[in-house]
Amino acid sequence: MKKILAYLLLMLSFSTLYALELVVVPLSGINDTLEFEQDMSFYFSDPNAEVTQLVQPKNAAVNVSVSPLFVWRLVEGKSYELLLSQSESFSDTLFHVSGLDTNAFRYQGSLLQSSKYYWKVRLSGEESWTLPRYFKTYAPPVPRKIESWAVQGNNSGIELIIQDEMIVDSFMVLLFTDALDLYDTLYIDSSYASLDELQENAYFIKVAGMNSSGTSPLSEMLFATISNDAQTVLIVQGFERQTTGNDGDHILRHAQALNRLAMSVASATNDAINCNFKVLPDWEMIDYILGEESTVDETISTSEIALFKDYLQKGGKLFVSGAELAWDLDHKGTSAEKAFCHDFLHLAYYQDAPGGQSSTNYHVRGIGDTVFSALGNFSFDNGTHGSYNVKYADVFTPKNGAQKVFEYPGFAGAAGVVYEGYFPEGLESGKIMVLGFPFETVYPESKRLELMHSFVEFSQHGLAVLKNDIPVEHKLLPNYPNPFNPKTAITYQLSAISDVEIIVYDMNGRKVSSLVNRSQIAGSYRVIWDASHLSSGIYFTVMKVDGKIIETQKLTLMK
């Protein structure tokens, strides 16, 4: 037998490297054929000899468990040693166990994923080891782009909630300032994190999942402010259509406009909304981004319809903007989608584009005597103004008490409608504004800001601000009553869109209250000052517009 083995080994050493099978001819003369592949190991030995052979994991095995089971050939009455290393030379022994009385061993630790390991075995007391074998541990798929996640402010920072179920070890979080300068890169090991000790008041955020196989593409951008006492707004990022110009960052223009209004802003993807991120009625206002989705991408899904119906029935204030909404829900929609479009969005499909011609009209005008009419004429993007080309701006017909507030000049139908009142089976009066063009495509920036301001004013005060009531100058009026105890009403007027501050100082010039600090459109406003926590005395109200003091009024608190 030894002569046969020597002959075989000699023949193998001179055989071609491209052989696909090995013919074994023992002394009995009965041929046996063995097929083999490159990198296979062969053992030629006397089965009665006191040596062992490696069985499992097979040489060059892949996707092996990180807690592998090692198996070798049993030799009766013997014990074994097992050696595990990440080095082919075994210079960095990872694991060495001896005195094993079985021919199998389960590694109780956890090896690294996507890693290469070498192992070998020998009989206890013997000098020679088996030929080493190697294997590669399980490699999870590279994480996909995170789609279901949300951010919201708390009293000390920003909460990040990731709802995607992926095989990840950690998450990378990128924080950007309002100028989109990278502020910081953080790494978290949980799908929920509270980002504290932040220096700015608001951040744009992107996330990516990480595991041993790599890092996912960056997510769409979201935005959150550090929580304050202002009105809370949720921005829903629902623009999913893979189209030219959709870089996932169009929340930028929505967030910048709301942040200038000093609103408390949170945001979520529409996937997170479908996973019941928080409860929609917890938000005083919702800004829903549709972009230019259509029937293929499902502008508003069945589950989202149910959520928004519930929100409006409970007195919510909803702002929806995007192209092809009525085309999808009304013109091509199911009976349930048509009913939602007519009874909750308060609009019907009129045309797929102004005049029925795509890519021809990009102009809008505010009409009537409402808070929206002061916007006058403005435009949305044809692809040359920093966003994307809105080829099919929706044309609506107002339904069930809605009012047309925007039009495409020279064309029939509505470019935007509003409604205030009760919705079917509603418990409280709500408000909704729907635009047939995406808000983020509006230019110039001043008009985009003014448009968001108009919706906020509508959500707070309705359509009662008439164009003819616009003041001719900035003015701070005397408070009433005066003297007062402990509350008084402070009224002021703006003749144009401005950054306004209303501040109260004491006799020593110390600021005791900041009542208003936000951008507002032209109009008359009133704010209530509650001085119950202060002592009697003389105080002064100061009105600043765009950083300049406009007027001062004296107040007398008498307790």
C-alpha positions in Angstrom: 0.0 0.0 0.0 2.8 2.4 0.8 4.3 1.8 -2.7 0.9 2.6 -4.3 0.6 5.8 -2.3 4.1 6.9 -3.3 3.4 6.2 -6.9 0.2 8.3 -6.7 1.9 11.2 -5.1 4.7 11.1 -7.7 2.2 11.1 -10.5 0.2 14.0 -9.0 3.4 16.0 -8.8 3.9 15.8 -12.5 0.3 15.8 -13.6 -1.3 18.7 -15.5 -2.9 21.5 -13.4 -6.0 21.4 -15.6 -7.0 17.8 -14.9 -10.6 17.4 -13.9 -10.5 13.9 -12.4 -8.1 11.5 -10.8 -8.1 7.7 -11.6 -7.0 5.6 -8.6 -5.9 2.0 -9.4 -5.3 0.0 -6.1 -3.6 -3.5 -6.1 -7.0 -5.1 -6.5 -7.1 -3.7 -10.0 -10.5 -2.2 -9.6 -10.5 1.4 -11.0 -12.0 4.2 -9.0 -12.5 7.8 -10.3 -12.4 10.9 -8.2 -13.5 14.3 -9.6 -11.8 17.3 -8.1 -11.7 21.1 -8.3 -9.0 23.7 -8.0 -7.9 24.3 -4.3 -9.2 20.9 -3.1 -7.1 19.0 -0.6 -6.4 15.3 -0.8 -5.4 12.9 1.9 -3.8 9.6 0.9 -3.3 7.5 4.0 -3.8 4.1 5.5 -7.2 4.1 7.1 -5.9 2.1 9.9 -3.1 4.6 10.7 -3.5 6.8 13.8 -4.0 10.1 11.9 -7.0 12.3 11.4 -8.5 14.3 8.5 -10.5 17.6 8.5 -14.1 17.2 7.5 -16.0 20.4 8.2 -16.0 23.3 7.3 -14.8 22.2 3.9 -11.8 23.9 2.5 -12.6 27.4 1.0 -16.1 27.2 2.3 -18.0 30.5 2.3 -20.9 32.0 4.4 -19.8 29.8 7.4 -21.5 30.6 10.7 -19.6 33.0 13.0 -19.9 30.2 15.6 -18.8 27.4 13.4 -18.9 23.6 14.1 -15.5 22.0 13.4 -15.5 18.2 12.6 -12.6 15.9 11.8 -12.2 12.1 11.3 -12.6 10.0 14.4 -9.6 8.0 15.6 -10.6 5.5 18.3 -9.2 6.1 21.7 -7.5 9.4 20.9 -7.9 13.0 22.0 -7.3 16.1 19.9 -5.9 19.6 19.7 -7.6 22.3 17.5 -5.9 25.5 16.4 -7.7 28.5 14.9 -6.1 31.6 13.4 -6.6 34.4 10.9 -3.0 33.9 9.7 -2.1 31.2 7.2 1.1 30.7 9.2 -0.8 30.6 12.5 1.4 33.4 13.8 -1.6 35.0 15.6 -3.4 32.1 17.3 -7.0 33.1 17.9 -8.0 29.9 19.6 -6.1 26.8 20.8 -8.0 24.0 22.6 -6.5 20.7 23.7 -7.8 17.5 25.4 -10.8 17.2 23.2 -12.2 13.7 23.5 -14.6 14.0 20.6 -14.1 14.6 16.9 -16.3 17.7 16.8 -16.1 21.1 18.5 -18.5 24.1 18.4 -16.8 27.5 18.7 -18.7 29.3 21.5 -17.6 32.8 20.7 -18.5 34.9 17.7 -16.0 35.3 14.8 -16.0 38.4 12.7 -18.3 38.5 9.8 -16.9 38.5 6.2 -13.5 37.3 7.5 -11.1 34.5 6.5 -9.9 31.9 9.1 -7.5 29.0 9.1 -7.8 25.8 11.2 -6.0 22.5 11.8 -6.1 19.5 14.2 -3.6 17.0 15.5 -3.7 14.0 17.8 -2.8 14.8 21.4 0.9 14.0 22.0 1.7 14.0 18.3 4.0 16.5 16.6 2.4 16.8 13.2 -0.8 18.7 12.4 -3.2 18.1 9.6 -2.9 20.2 6.5 -4.6 23.5 7.4 -7.9 24.5 5.8 -9.5 27.9 5.5 -13.1 29.2 5.3 -14.9 32.6 5.2 -17.6 33.6 7.6 -21.0 34.8 6.8 -21.1 38.1 4.8 -24.4 40.0 5.3 -25.6 42.0 2.3 -24.5 45.6 2.1 -27.2 47.7 3.8 -29.7 49.3 1.5 -30.6 52.9 1.6 -32.5 53.8 4.7 -36.1 54.8 3.8 -38.1 54.7 7.0 -36.9 57.2 9.6 -37.7 60.4 11.3 -36.2 63.2 13.4 -37.7 65.5 16.0 -36.5 67.9 18.6 -36.6 67.6 22.4 -35.6 70.0 25.1 -31.9 69.3 24.8 -31.3 68.0 21.3 -32.7 65.9 18.5 -34.2 62.4 18.6 -33.5 60.2 15.7 -35.7 57.2 15.0 -34.8 54.6 12.3 -37.5 52.0 11.6 -35.9 50.1 8.6 -35.3 46.5 9.4 -31.8 45.8 8.0 -28.8 43.8 9.0 -26.6 46.6 10.4 -24.0 46.9 13.1 -24.2 50.7 13.4 -25.4 53.9 11.8 -23.6 56.9 10.5 -25.3 60.2 11.1 -24.3 63.4 9.1 -25.4 66.7 10.5 -25.5 69.8 8.3 -26.1 73.5 9.1 -28.6 75.7 7.3 -25.9 76.5 4.8 -25.4 72.7 4.2 -21.9 72.8 5.6 -21.0 69.5 7.3 -21.2 70.1 11.0 -20.4 66.7 12.4 -20.4 63.0 11.7 -21.6 60.7 14.5 -21.8 57.0 14.8 -24.6 55.3 16.8 -25.2 51.6 17.5 -29.0 51.8 17.9 -31.9 52.6 15.7 -32.9 55.2 18.3 -30.6 58.0 19.5 -30.9 61.3 21.3 -28.3 63.7 19.9 -27.6 66.1 22.7 -25.1 68.9 23.4 -25.6 70.4 19.9 -24.5 73.9 19.3 -26.9 75.0 16.6 -30.7 75.4 16.9 -31.5 73.4 13.8 -29.9 70.7 11.6 -30.3 68.9 8.3 -29.6 65.2 8.7 -28.7 62.2 6.6 -28.1 58.7 7.8 -26.5 55.5 6.5 -26.5 51.9 7.7 -23.1 50.1 8.3 -22.1 46.5 8.7 -19.1 44.3 7.9 -19.9 44.2 4.2 -20.0 48.0 3.7 -22.1 51.2 4.1 -25.4 51.9 2.6 -26.0 54.9 0.3 -26.9 58.1 2.2 -30.6 58.5 2.9 -32.8 61.4 1.9 -32.3 64.5 3.9 -34.5 65.3 6.9 -34.6 68.4 9.2 -35.3 69.1 12.9 -35.1 72.1 15.2 -34.3 71.9 18.9 -37.7 71.9 20.5 -39.2 75.2 21.6 -42.6 76.6 22.6 -43.5 77.6 19.0 -46.2 75.9 16.9 -45.1 72.4 15.8 -44.8 71.4 12.2 -44.1 68.0 10.7 -42.6 67.9 7.2 -43.3 64.6 5.4 -40.8 63.7 2.7 -43.0 61.8 0.3 -41.2 62.5 -3.0 -40.0 59.0 -4.0 -40.1 59.0 -7.7 -36.8 58.3 -9.4 -36.7 61.3 -11.7 -34.1 63.7 -13.0 -33.5 66.4 -10.4 -34.8 64.4 -7.4 -31.7 64.3 -5.2 -33.7 63.6 -2.0 -32.8 67.0 -0.6 -35.9 69.1 -1.6 -36.9 69.3 2.1 -34.3 72.0 2.2 -36.5 74.7 0.9 -39.5 73.7 3.0 -37.4 73.6 6.2 -35.6 76.9 5.5 -39.0 78.7 5.1 -40.5 77.2 8.2 -37.4 77.8 10.3 -37.4 81.5 9.4 -40.9 81.6 10.8 -39.4 80.3 14.1 -41.6 77.2 14.0 -40.7 74.0 15.9 -40.1 71.6 13.0 -39.7 67.8 12.8 -39.7 65.6 9.7 -40.2 62.0 8.6 -40.2 60.0 5.4 -43.6 58.9 4.2 -42.4 55.3 4.9 -42.1 56.2 8.6 -45.6 57.7 8.5 -46.9 54.4 7.2 -45.1 52.8 10.1 -47.1 55.0 12.5 -44.3 57.4 13.4 -45.8 59.2 16.4 -49.5 60.1 15.9 -50.3 62.7 13.2 -52.8 64.7 15.4 -49.9 65.5 17.7 -48.7 67.9 15.0 -50.4 71.3 14.7 -49.5 71.5 11.0 -48.2 69.1 8.4 -46.3 70.0 5.2 -46.5 67.1 2.8 -44.0 67.0 0.0 -45.2 65.1 -3.2 -42.7 66.4 -5.8 -43.9 65.1 -9.2 -45.1 61.6 -8.4 -47.8 60.0 -10.4 -49.8 56.7 -10.7 -46.7 54.5 -10.9 -45.3 55.9 -7.7 -48.6 56.3 -5.9 -48.8 59.9 -4.7 -50.7 59.1 -1.5 -51.1 55.5 -0.6 -54.1 53.8 0.9 -52.6 53.8 4.4 -51.6 57.5 4.1 -55.2 58.3 3.0 -56.5 56.8 6.2 -54.0 58.7 8.3 -54.7 62.1 6.7 -58.4 61.6 6.9 -58.1 61.0 10.6 -55.8 64.0 10.9 -58.2 66.4 9.2 -61.2 65.0 11.0 -59.5 66.0 14.3 -58.9 69.6 13.2 -55.5 69.3 11.5 -53.9 71.8 9.2 -52.5 70.2 6.1 -50.4 71.7 3.3 -49.9 69.5 0.2 -47.9 70.4 -2.8 -46.9 68.5 -5.9 -47.6 67.8 -9.5 -49.9 65.0 -10.9 -51.9 64.6 -7.6 -55.3 64.9 -9.2 -54.3 62.9 -12.2 -53.4 60.0 -9.9 -56.2 60.1 -7.3 -59.1 61.5 -9.3 -58.5 60.9 -13.0 -56.9 57.5 -12.7 -57.9 56.6 -9.1 -60.2 54.1 -7.5 -63.6 55.1 -6.2 -62.1 55.4 -2.7 -59.3 57.6 -3.9 -61.7 59.8 -5.9 -63.8 60.2 -2.7 -60.8 61.2 -0.7 -59.8 63.7 -3.4 -63.2 65.3 -3.5 -64.2 65.2 0.2 -60.9 65.7 2.0 -58.5 67.4 -0.5 -61.6 69.3 -1.8 -60.5 69.3 -5.4 -61.2 67.4 -8.7 -59.1 66.7 -11.8 -59.4 69.4 -14.5 -56.4 69.0 -16.7 -53.0 67.3 -16.6 -51.2 70.6 -17.3 -52.3 74.2 -17.9 -54.0 74.4 -21.3 -53.5 70.6 -21.6 -49.9 71.2 -22.8 -47.0 69.9 -20.8 -43.8 72.0 -20.4 -45.3 75.2 -21.6 -46.5 77.2 -18.6 -44.6 77.8 -15.4 -46.4 80.9 -14.0 -48.8 81.3 -11.1 -50.9 84.2 -9.7 -52.6 84.7 -6.4 -56.2 85.8 -6.8 -59.1 87.1 -4.7 -59.1 89.1 -1.5 -57.3 86.6 0.8 -54.0 86.2 2.6 -52.8 84.5 -0.6 -53.6 87.3 -3.1 -50.8 89.5 -1.8 -48.3 87.1 -3.4 -49.2 88.4 -6.9 -47.3 86.7 -9.7 -44.5 84.1 -9.3 -43.1 81.1 -11.1 -42.1 77.4 -10.6 -39.1 75.7 -12.1 -38.6 74.6 -15.7 -35.4 72.9 -14.7 -33.1 75.9 -14.8 -33.8 77.4 -11.3 -32.1 74.9 -8.9 -34.7 72.2 -8.5 -36.3 70.2 -11.4 -38.5 70.6 -14.4 -42.3 70.5 -13.5 -43.6 69.3 -16.8 -47.1 68.4 -15.7 -48.4 71.0 -13.2 -51.8 69.9 -11.9 -55.0 71.9 -12.8 -57.8 71.5 -10.3 -61.5 72.3 -9.9 -62.4 73.3 -6.4 -64.9 70.9 -4.7 -67.3 70.9 -1.8 -66.8 74.4 -0.5 -63.1 74.9 -1.4 -61.9 78.2 -2.7 -59.6 78.8 -5.7 -56.7 81.0 -4.5 -54.1 80.5 -7.2 -54.4 80.3 -11.0 -52.2 79.8 -14.1 -52.6 83.2 -15.8 -54.4 82.9 -19.1 -55.7 79.3 -18.4 -58.8 77.9 -16.9 -58.9 75.9 -13.7 -57.1 76.3 -10.4 -53.4 76.1 -9.6 -54.2 75.9 -5.8 -57.2 75.6 -3.6 -57.9 76.0 0.2 -60.6 74.8 2.4 -61.5 75.5 6.1 -64.3 73.8 7.9 -65.4 70.4 9.0 -64.4 67.3 7.0 -66.7 64.2 6.7 -67.3 62.7 10.2 -65.0 65.3 11.6 -65.0 66.4 15.2 -63.2 69.7 14.8 -62.8 72.3 12.1 -59.6 71.8 10.0 -57.8 73.5 7.2 -56.1 72.3 4.0 -54.2 73.9 1.1 -53.3 72.0 -2.0 -51.0 73.3 -4.8 -50.8 71.7 -8.2 -47.0 72.5 -8.4 -44.3 71.6 -5.9 -43.5 74.2 -3.3 -39.8 73.6 -3.5 -39.8 74.6 -7.2 -41.2 78.1 -6.5 -38.9 81.0 -7.3 -37.7 83.6 -6.5 -36.9 82.7 -2.9 -38.7 85.7 -1.5 -42.0 84.4 -3.1 -41.3 80.9 -1.8 -40.9 82.3 1.7 -44.0 84.5 1.4 -46.0 81.5 0.2 -45.1 79.5 3.3 -45.9 82.5 5.5 -49.3 82.7 3.8 -50.1 79.1 4.6 -49.1 79.6 8.3 -51.2 82.7 8.5 -54.1 80.8 6.9 -53.7 77.9 9.3 -53.7 80.3 12.3 -56.2 82.9 11.2 -58.1 81.6 8.2 -58.8 83.6 5.0 -59.8 86.7 6.9 -56.7 88.8 6.1 -57.9 91.0 3.2 -55.6 92.6 0.6 -57.3 95.9 1.2 -56.4 95.7 5.0 -52.6 95.7 4.4 -51.2 98.5 6.6 -49.2 101.3 4.9 -46.4 101.3 7.5 -44.9 99.3 10.3 -46.5 100.3 13.6 -46.7 99.3 17.3 -50.0 100.3 18.8 -50.7 101.1 22.5 -51.5 98.0 24.5 -55.0 97.4 25.9 -55.9 97.5 28.7 -53.3 99.8 30.2 -52.8 99.8 33.2 -53.4 96.1 33.3 -53.4 93.1 35.7 -51.9 90.6 34.8 -52.6 90.3 31.0 -52.7 92.9 28.2 -53.0 92.7 24.4 -50.2 94.1 22.3 -51.2 95.0 18.6 -48.8 95.7 15.8 -48.8 96.2 12.0 -46.5 95.2 9.2 -46.6 96.8 5.7 -44.5 94.2 4.1 -43.0 90.8 4.8 -40.4 91.3 7.5 -38.5 89.8 10.4 -40.2 91.2 13.5 -39.4 91.1 17.2 -41.7 92.2 20.0 -39.7 92.5 23.3 -40.7 93.7 26.8 -38.1 95.4 29.0 -38.3 96.6 32.6 -37.3 100.1 33.9 -33.6 99.0 34.1 -33.5 98.0 30.5 -33.5 94.2 31.2 -35.3 92.0 28.8 -38.2 90.3 30.7 -40.1 88.7 27.8 -39.7 88.0 24.0 -43.2 87.8 22.6 -42.5 87.6 18.9 -39.3 86.7 17.0 -40.2 85.5 13.5 -40.8 86.5 9.9 -44.3 87.6 9.0 -46.2 88.8 6.0 -47.9 92.2 5.8 -51.0 92.5 8.1 -52.2 93.3 11.6 -51.3 91.1 14.5 -52.1 90.8 18.2 -50.2 89.0 21.0 -51.2 88.6 24.6 -48.6 89.3 27.3 -49.1 87.5 30.7 -47.1 89.4 33.4 -48.4 87.4 36.3 -44.9 86.3 37.3 -43.7 89.9 37.5 -44.1 92.6 40.1 -46.0 95.9 39.6 -44.2 98.7 37.8 -43.5 100.4 34.5 -42.4 98.2 31.4 -41.7 99.0 27.8 -42.7 97.2 24.6 -40.2 97.5 21.8 -40.9 96.6 18.2 -38.0 95.8 15.9 -38.4 95.2 12.2 -35.4 93.7 10.3 -33.2 94.5 13.3 -34.2 98.2 13.6 -36.2 99.7 16.4 -39.5 101.0 15.0 -41.5 102.1 18.0 -41.7 101.8 21.8 -44.8 101.8 24.0 -45.0 102.1 27.8 -47.0 99.6 29.9 -48.1 99.8 33.5 -48.6 96.7 35.5 -50.7 97.2 38.6 -51.3 94.3 41.0 
